[in-house]
Amino acid sequence: MTEFAADAAGSAGRIYQEAIKALANDATGHGALVAPDGRAFIDNPLCGDCVEMEVNVAGNRIAALAHHVKGCLLCRAAASVIGKRAVGARVEEVEKISTGVSAMLEREAPPPAGWHELSAFAPVHGHRSRYDCVRLPFQALLAALRAAGEQR
């Protein structure tokens, strides 16, 4: 193994810690809703990750959500965090959380309040090519919420 390959393998190993693996394996929210108010499918053709997110909205809050993810551990883990924390959240709160995830990845900001599982993604900082793996489920959730808003 070359020195570069060893560094890359070691770096990737630091990203995929047990907390990320556990979140991905939990797959909280995986599945489908019977009659979603909004649905969105987003993919990243550069890495092959794809996320379908479905939501039901009551008032201005997420009443239910489900997702189907075909992607890496980071993408699956981020979707699982959404499954754990997004139900009951206001649409504006989800927008702030999504912005907070970007700040956490890009500037090492602390994870958004109330979403402590996102601290598992701190090691992704500095690995720019992996940022979209974490952000893709949040983008899909926001797109599904926009679609739900258009249905009302």
HELIX and SHEET records of a PDB file:
HELIX    1   1 GLU A    3  ILE A   15  1                                  13    
HELIX    2   2 GLU A   18  ASP A   26  1                                   9    
HELIX    3   3 LEU A   73  ARG A   85  1                                  13    
HELIX    4   4 VAL A   91  ARG A  107  1                                  17    
HELIX    5   5 HIS A  116  VAL A  124  5                                   9    
HELIX    6   6 ARG A  128  ARG A  130  5                                   3    
HELIX    7   7 TYR A  131  GLN A  151  1                                  21    
SHEET    1   A 3 GLY A  38  ASP A  43  0                                        
SHEET    2   A 3 CYS A  50  ALA A  58 -1                                        
SHEET    3   A 3 ARG A  61  LYS A  70 -1                                        
END                                                                             
